[in-house]
Amino acid sequence: PGNIRKAKHFVAMLNGVVQFLRQKLAGLQQDADTETPAMFLHRFESATLLDPRALKFTYSRLNSLLRTLEVTQLDEHNALQDVADLVTL
């Protein structure tokens, strides 16, 4: 999609996703609560204001960006790839 075509827009989107997940994990340490996947997705979309269609391409876009930047040590970016994989689901 056009909104993640440029690298700076994609990185900003990924940063928003990581910030949301950090807040969720920090909240879990204070009080454990359960929520359905649909509720999690609803809160995710309302907090990040991201287009759900763009999320489908997050993993492939990250791989494309890493190849373009010629990153050779991909094991240093495993956590970021895991986040991109989660969002792609």
PyMOL commands that set and color helices and strands:
alter all, ss='L'
color gray80, all
select helices_A, chain A and resi 2-4+7-30+37-48+52-55+58-68+74-88
alter helices_A, ss='H'
color red, helices_A
deselect
rebuild
show_as cartoon
